[in-house]
């Protein structure tokens, strides 16, 4: 396990969130042109095109979600071996839950000094061999 794997987990979560937003943006009322409105110059069925795009995003999201689950399992398995409870909590709050360093510090120590969490984590990483 390395820091890049932890960061990759966060990137996957952001990718999934952005794809979900893109997919959700395709859910809008599609109207066929009426005789009173101007006709679209784009041939085809706009509803069908939207459904195809939604299906495509669903497939991509499913693939990323599976990769996210596998990565999360690896991280949790690695975390279970860490004896320092604070380091485990920091990894859970910051990397798995996606809190900022300040938010993690608030959860851990009831104050917003993010340096305390960062130092604790990076000291552990630099002094412990990675699996």
Backbone torsions as a table, in degrees:
resi	resn	phi	psi	omega
1	UNK	NA	139.7	176.4
2	UNK	-141.6	172.0	-177.0
3	UNK	-61.1	-35.4	-180.0
4	UNK	-61.5	-35.7	177.7
5	UNK	-66.3	-40.3	177.8
6	UNK	-64.6	-42.0	178.8
7	UNK	-68.2	-36.5	178.2
8	UNK	-61.0	-38.5	177.5
9	UNK	-59.4	-45.5	178.8
10	UNK	-63.0	-40.7	179.0
11	UNK	-62.7	-41.5	178.1
12	UNK	-61.0	-42.3	178.8
13	UNK	-61.4	-42.8	178.4
14	UNK	-65.2	-40.0	177.3
15	UNK	-59.3	-46.4	-179.3
16	UNK	-63.3	-44.2	178.9
17	UNK	-60.3	-42.6	-178.4
18	UNK	-68.8	-38.8	177.5
19	UNK	-65.8	-37.5	176.3
20	UNK	-61.9	-41.9	178.5
21	UNK	-64.1	-43.4	177.3
22	UNK	-60.6	-45.4	179.3
23	UNK	-61.3	-45.5	-178.9
24	UNK	-64.9	-28.0	179.2
25	UNK	-69.2	-16.9	179.5
26	UNK	-81.9	-10.8	178.8
27	UNK	-86.2	94.1	176.6
28	UNK	-145.7	163.3	179.3
29	UNK	-72.8	120.4	177.4
30	UNK	-103.6	123.4	-179.1
31	UNK	-111.0	139.2	172.3
32	UNK	-72.4	146.5	179.1
33	UNK	-63.4	136.1	177.3
34	UNK	-99.9	172.8	-177.9
35	UNK	-67.8	-21.0	-178.7
36	UNK	-86.0	-17.9	-176.0
37	UNK	-105.9	162.5	177.3
38	UNK	-71.8	146.8	-179.3
39	UNK	-84.6	146.9	178.1
40	UNK	-70.2	144.8	176.6
41	UNK	-87.3	-7.1	-179.5
42	UNK	-89.2	120.0	179.7
43	UNK	-74.0	157.2	175.6
44	UNK	107.3	179.1	-177.2
45	UNK	-99.8	111.9	-177.2
46	UNK	-63.8	-32.6	178.8
47	UNK	-66.6	-44.0	179.7
48	UNK	-62.3	-42.2	178.5
49	UNK	-62.3	-42.4	178.8
50	UNK	-63.6	-41.8	179.3
51	UNK	-62.7	-41.5	178.1
52	UNK	-61.8	-43.4	179.9
53	UNK	-65.6	-42.7	178.7
54	UNK	-60.4	-44.5	178.4
55	UNK	-60.2	-44.3	178.9
56	UNK	-60.1	-46.3	178.2
57	UNK	-63.0	-38.8	177.4
58	UNK	-59.1	-42.6	178.4
59	UNK	-63.8	-44.6	179.2
60	UNK	-63.8	-42.2	179.6
61	UNK	-63.6	-41.4	178.3
62	UNK	-60.8	-43.1	179.0
63	UNK	-63.0	-47.0	-179.7
64	UNK	-65.2	-37.0	180.0
65	UNK	-65.6	-39.7	177.3
66	UNK	-63.7	-44.3	177.5
67	UNK	-62.5	-39.3	178.3
68	UNK	-61.9	-44.6	178.9
69	UNK	-60.3	-45.4	-179.1
70	UNK	-63.1	-43.0	179.0
71	UNK	-64.9	-41.7	178.9
72	UNK	-62.0	-41.6	178.1
73	UNK	-60.9	-42.6	177.4
74	UNK	-61.0	-45.3	-178.5
75	UNK	-64.5	-44.6	-179.4
76	UNK	-64.6	-41.7	177.9
77	UNK	-60.8	-43.1	178.5
78	UNK	-66.5	-42.1	-178.7
79	UNK	-62.3	-36.0	-179.8
80	UNK	-60.7	-22.5	179.6
81	UNK	-86.0	-11.3	-178.7
82	UNK	-79.2	124.0	-177.3
83	UNK	-78.3	-30.1	-177.6
84	UNK	-77.3	111.4	-177.4
85	UNK	-62.5	-35.4	179.3
86	UNK	-65.0	-42.6	179.4
87	UNK	-63.5	-42.5	177.0
88	UNK	-59.7	-44.5	-179.8
89	UNK	-64.8	-40.3	178.3
90	UNK	-61.4	-45.5	178.9
91	UNK	-61.3	-44.1	179.7
92	UNK	-62.6	-49.8	-177.1
93	UNK	-67.3	-49.2	-172.8
94	UNK	-78.4	-52.9	-172.5
95	UNK	-85.2	-46.0	-176.9
96	UNK	-80.6	-41.4	-179.2
97	UNK	-86.8	-17.6	174.9
98	UNK	82.4	18.9	177.1
99	UNK	-72.7	152.6	174.7
100	UNK	-70.4	170.1	177.6
101	UNK	-62.5	-38.9	179.1
102	UNK	-63.5	-44.2	179.0
103	UNK	-65.3	-37.6	177.4
104	UNK	-64.1	-43.2	177.9
105	UNK	-60.6	-40.2	179.5
106	UNK	-62.6	-43.2	178.4
107	UNK	-66.4	-39.4	-174.7
108	UNK	-79.6	-46.6	-168.4
109	UNK	-123.2	4.4	179.6
110	UNK	64.5	24.8	172.4
111	UNK	-148.2	165.4	-171.0
112	UNK	-96.1	16.9	179.1
113	UNK	-77.9	99.1	-175.2
114	UNK	-69.1	-21.5	-178.0
115	UNK	-61.0	-34.1	-179.1
116	UNK	-61.7	-44.9	179.3
117	UNK	-67.9	-45.7	-179.7
118	UNK	-59.1	-47.2	-178.5
119	UNK	-61.7	-44.6	180.0
120	UNK	-59.6	-47.5	-179.1
121	UNK	-64.5	-51.8	-175.6
122	UNK	-68.9	-29.9	173.8
123	UNK	-64.1	-42.7	178.4
124	UNK	-63.0	-47.1	-177.9
125	UNK	-61.6	-41.4	-176.7
126	UNK	-77.8	-17.3	-178.3
127	UNK	-107.9	-10.3	179.3
128	UNK	-112.5	137.0	175.9
129	UNK	-71.6	142.8	178.0
130	UNK	-79.5	149.5	179.3
131	UNK	-69.2	NA	NA
